[in-house]
Amino acid sequence: IVDGAAALVLAAEGAPAAEGREVLGTVNGWHVVGVDPSIMGIGPAPAIRGLLDAHHLSISDISIFEINEAFSAQYLAVEKDLGLDRDKCNVNGGAVALGHPLGMTGTRLILTAIHELRRRGGGLGMASACIGGGQGIAVLVEA
C-alpha cells in the first residue's frame, strides 16, 4: 500500500471533440460481482467473465489485461482461473512492483491499459481488481 493521486475525465461521446480535446480511449463497459469474502481475491475472474459475456467477447479478443495484484498469490489464482497469457497481463509491472495506492488504483489500471494499447496501435483492454469484503470489478476499455 502506497500513496498516490490521479485524475481522470470522463465525457459523453462527442463532447471532447467539441471542446478540441483528444480522446485517449473509451470505456466500453464494466461489471461488478460479489464473491465469498473469504476468497475475495478471486473477484476479478468472475467479473472479467461477466463483462466478456455481456459484450460477446472471449479472452483472446483482449490485447492487454491490467489486473491489480493485491497479493502475488491472488493474481496467480486469477491468471490460472482465467487461463490468461502472462505476456498480455500487467506488461509494465503490477502493484507488487508499482505499489497499490488504494484511492487511485482503479484509475491507474485503466490509464495504464489505455496507454499500452495506444503504444501498440490500439485494441481492447481489460482493467480489473478484487475488492475487500468480497467483490470483483472489471472495466473494458478501447484505444
Secondary structure, DSSP 8 states (H G I E B T S, - for coil): ------------TTHHHHTT-----EEEEEEEEE--GGGGGGTHHHHHHHHHHHTT--GGG-SEEEE--SSHHHHHHHHHHHT--GGGBSTT--HHHH---TTTHHHHHHHHHHHHHHHTT--EEEEEEEETTTEEEEEEEE-
